[in-house]
Amino acid sequence: MKKEYDFSKGSKNPYTKLLKKQITINISEDVLDYFKEMSEKTSIPYQSLINFYLLDCVKNKKKIDISWKD
């Protein structure tokens, strides 16, 4: 292993745009419990399940139908 490396001729990683971004979000306990339960059944971390679901919404251009009822 070298003591020093020369990165002056290096290039930017073309995949950085595909990386996930860490955020803080408020989610109701019901939603969190649902995804945690799914996580136990699938052995996939609940954060990943939430991301998969939201990504599916984006890819399928799902629209939110919010209608308040009295």
N, C-alpha and C positions, 0 to 999 in steps of 0.2 A: 504494500500500500504506500502511495506517495505521501510525503509530508504536506504538500500543497497541490491543489488542482487549479487549472486555468479555465475559468468559465467565461472568459471574454468572448469566445466564439460560439457560446451556447445560444440556443433559440428558446423562445417562449413555448410553454406547453400548450398545444392546440386543444387539449381536452379540459382546460380549466373552466370553460364555459359550461361544461356538463356536470361540474361538481355541485353538491348541495350547499345551500346557504343556511347557517344556523340562525334561527329566529326565536322569539318568545311569543307565544300565542295563548290566549285564554280559551280553554275548552271546558264545556260543562262536564260534570262528573259522570253523567249518563253516557256521554259520548266516549269519554276516557275508559269507563268500565267496559263498554261494548268492545272497543279495540283491544283492551287488555285480555278480555275473554277470548277473542279471536286469536290473539297472540298465543295464548296457551294451547289452543287447538291446532294451530298451524306451525308452532315453533318459529315464528317470524316475529322479530321485535315489533311492539305496537307502534313505535314511531315510523317504522318502515311501512307497516300496513296503512297508516294514515297517509303517508306519502304516496303509496301505490294507488290508493283510492282517489286522492286529489289529482294525481297524474292521469288517471283514467278519465276523470271529469274534464281535464284540459284536452286530452287527445280526442275525446268524443264531443267536445264543445257543448257539454251539458249546461243548460241554463237553470238558474235557480228561480223557482216559482214561489215568491213570497206574497201571500195575501193574508192580511190581518182580518180575522173574523170577530165580530162583536158578540 
